[in-house]
Amino acid sequence: MYIQVKDYRLAIASYENAIRLDPKNADLWRVEDTLARLYHQNGDKANAVLHAERALAAAPDTQKETLQKLVEQLKNQP
């Protein structure tokens, strides 16, 4: 899921709120994945990695390889 938002802070706050409202949602990994990408686009590597790792932990097996690559990519960037 890719979104084009000029105000990443607003988007991040919305996704963080979604987690607070329904932390046991089966699609939580998708929200975490999106948050990781938003934080990355906003230049916040630490939070990008954190949410990518959370996405990986919560994702179904069919998505784990893709998310593992994302985690590695984020960690290896300066």
N, C-alpha and C positions, 0 to 999 in steps of 0.2 A: 504494500500500500504506500503510494507516494502522494503527498499533498504539497501544494505550493502555497505557502503561507509567508507573508512578509513579517508577521509578528509571531515568531516561534514561541515566545513566552506565553502567549495566549493559548496556542495549540498545546504546549506542554502542560499548562495548568489544566486544560480540559481533559487530557488523557490521564493525568495524575488523579484528577477528580473521579474519573471513570473507575480507576482501580480502587479508590476509597469507597465508592458506592457499591461495588460488586466484586470484592476481592476473590471470590471463589468461582467466578465466571469461567466456563470451559474454554472460552476464547481469550483468556487473560494473556496468553503468550503473544497473541497478535497485538494487543495493546502495548505490551512491553517491547515488542519488536519496533513498533511505530515510535515509541518514546526513545528508544535507542537511536533511531535514525534522526529524529528531531534534535536530540541533544548533540549528535554528531554534526548536523548541519549548523547548529548554533555554536559549535566550537567547544563543547563541554565533553571532553574525552572521558573523564571519570564517570560521569552519569551515563554516557553512551555505553560504556563497557558494562556498568552495573545492570542496566536494563536489558542489554543483549544477553548477559548471563542469566538473568531471570527468565527471559523469553526462552532460552535454550532449556532451562530446567523444567519449564511448564509445557513445552511444545510436544505435540505428538511425534512419534518416531519418524514419521514421513518428513518432518520439517527439521529434525535435529542436525542433519548434515549442513544444510544451508545456514542455519543459525550458528553452528560451530565455526563456519567460515567467516561469518560476520564478526563473531567475537575475536577471532584471530586477527582479522583485518583491522579492527579497531585498536586492539592491543599493540599491533605493530606499527601504527602510525605515530609520527612524532607529536 
